[in-house]
Amino acid sequence: MGLKIGAYEKFSLILIKVLSPLHIGVGRVVGIVDLPIARNGLGLPVIPASSLKGALRKCFDEENAKIIFGPGPVEKEQYAGAIAVLDGYLLAIPARSLRGVWILATSNLLLRRFERLTRIVDARELISESLWKKMEQLKEGQILVSSKKKLSFGDPPTILLDEEFKLEPVECQELEKVASLLGFEDPWRLVVIHDDILRPLVERSILRRARIRLKPKTKTVETGALWTEEELPIETLFITCFLYSKARTPSQGKRLNADDIKKLVEDELFNKRKGYVIFGGHETVGRGLVKMNILPLR
C-alpha cells in the first residue's frame, strides 16, 4: 500500500521558478514600503497556499474546477475539494555577483525545509550526507560553490554578493549535481550561504519599485497617487506540494480516485499549459509569470 496522509493518497512535488517580477502582497501597510510582499514568521518571502490555489483554479474550466478545488463561495452545495496545496517555500533567491553577474543563493535552513517536504511525500533524497556535513561546517564568512573560477576574484579568492557580502569560497562539486537534479540551466550558479546572512541577503535582493498613477486625460500624476511596492526578482525559486484525494462531488455523479485527480491536474497544468501560470497582482504590467516543474518523487 502506498503512502497516505489523511485523505490524500497521491502527491506532486512542484518547483516554481519566477520568470517575471512577482508581487504577492499583504495589502497596504504603514512603513517604508507601501505594498510589501508576503513573508513568513522568519521574515522570508513565501507564496501563501491561498494565493497558489486561487491562481491555479483559474486554469480549469468550471466543471473541473469544482471537482478539483470544491465549490465556489457563492455555491449552495458544499463539499471538500480533491486537492490540497501547501505554501510555496523559498528555496533559492538570485543575488548580484561581482563576477558571473548573478548567483542563486540558498542555505542550510532552506534546504532542510526542502528535505522535510520531500520526506513528507516520500520523495527521493537529493542531498547526500557528505554535502549536509559540509553545509553544517560552513562559517558565516564562507560560501559553498561548485566552481571557484566562475565566481571568485583576487588572491585569496573572494566572492562579492550584492555589493555588500564579501565571502570566502569553499569548493564542493556535489553542489552542482544537486543543481542539475533540480533542473538548473547553469548548475554552477547555485551557492550555499550561511543562515546568519540569509535574511539580509534576501532583503538586498528584493526589488523595491516606485509607481505612480496618471490622470487618463492629461497624463499627469494624480495627487497622492505615488506609492512603493516590493517584488521578488526573476529566477527566484520556491518549492511546494500538491496532495490529491478522491473526488467528492455527489450532485455531479462523478467518482474519481486520487490517481484520476492527479492526472487531471497534471494534464492541464503541465501538458497543456507547460507549467506556465500567473501568480499575484499586476499581471497587466507583466508581473507574476512563473514556470512550474514536477520534481521526481522517486
BELLINBEL-V510877 format. One record per residue. PHI is phi in whole degrees, 0 to 359 (none if undefined). Layout:
phi->PHI
phi->PHI
This chain:
phi->none
phi->282
phi->297
phi->218
phi->237
phi->61
phi->274
phi->263
phi->241
phi->229
phi->216
phi->229
phi->266
phi->241
phi->262
phi->249
phi->248
phi->282
phi->254
phi->218
phi->313
phi->246
phi->238
phi->246
phi->262
phi->239
phi->92
phi->283
phi->230
phi->267
phi->173
phi->296
phi->254
phi->289
phi->236
phi->283
phi->278
phi->289
phi->228
phi->271
phi->295
phi->267
phi->84
phi->262
phi->302
phi->214
phi->255
phi->302
phi->302
phi->296
phi->292
phi->298
phi->295
phi->297
phi->291
phi->291
phi->301
phi->294
phi->280
phi->247
phi->291
phi->301
phi->296
phi->291
phi->299
phi->293
phi->294
phi->281
phi->255
phi->92
phi->290
phi->287
phi->295
phi->261
phi->287
phi->287
phi->284
phi->235
phi->200
phi->284
phi->287
phi->257
phi->223
phi->243
phi->240
phi->276
phi->305
phi->275
phi->268
phi->299
phi->250
phi->199
phi->226
phi->288
phi->220
phi->291
phi->233
phi->301
phi->238
phi->91
phi->72
phi->206
phi->225
phi->249
phi->260
phi->232
phi->208
phi->303
phi->301
phi->293
phi->287
phi->295
phi->295
phi->297
phi->298
phi->298
phi->295
phi->294
phi->290
phi->301
phi->260
phi->60
phi->272
phi->293
phi->274
phi->263
phi->244
phi->282
phi->297
phi->294
phi->290
phi->302
phi->297
phi->294
phi->292
phi->292
phi->276
phi->295
phi->267
phi->301
phi->269
phi->244
phi->217
phi->271
phi->226
phi->270
phi->213
phi->291
phi->298
phi->285
phi->239
phi->263
phi->217
phi->78
phi->220
phi->290
phi->303
phi->221
phi->240
phi->247
phi->246
phi->52
phi->58
phi->227
phi->260
phi->260
phi->232
phi->271
phi->284
phi->241
phi->279
phi->207
phi->294
phi->298
phi->297
phi->294
phi->295
phi->297
phi->299
phi->294
phi->295
phi->277
phi->86
phi->294
phi->289
phi->237
phi->304
phi->292
phi->284
phi->287
phi->229
phi->243
phi->253
phi->290
phi->303
phi->292
phi->253
phi->299
phi->296
phi->298
phi->293
phi->300
phi->297
phi->288
phi->270
phi->295
phi->276
phi->235
phi->244
phi->268
phi->230
phi->227
phi->246
phi->260
phi->289
phi->304
phi->275
phi->268
phi->59
phi->255
phi->288
phi->291
phi->297
phi->77
phi->259
phi->242
phi->211
phi->240
phi->215
phi->262
phi->217
phi->275
phi->286
phi->303
phi->88
phi->301
phi->242
phi->234
phi->233
phi->214
phi->216
phi->259
phi->243
phi->245
phi->235
phi->292
phi->280
phi->238
phi->230
phi->302
phi->284
phi->271
phi->72
phi->258
phi->233
phi->242
phi->272
phi->298
phi->297
phi->297
phi->295
phi->301
phi->295
phi->299
phi->293
phi->291
phi->297
phi->288
phi->280
phi->252
phi->263
phi->289
phi->264
phi->58
phi->86
phi->274
phi->216
phi->251
phi->248
phi->75
phi->258
phi->68
phi->294
phi->287
phi->247
phi->79
phi->261
phi->88
phi->285
phi->229
phi->238
phi->259
phi->229
phi->274
phi->270
phi->292
phi->278
phi->232
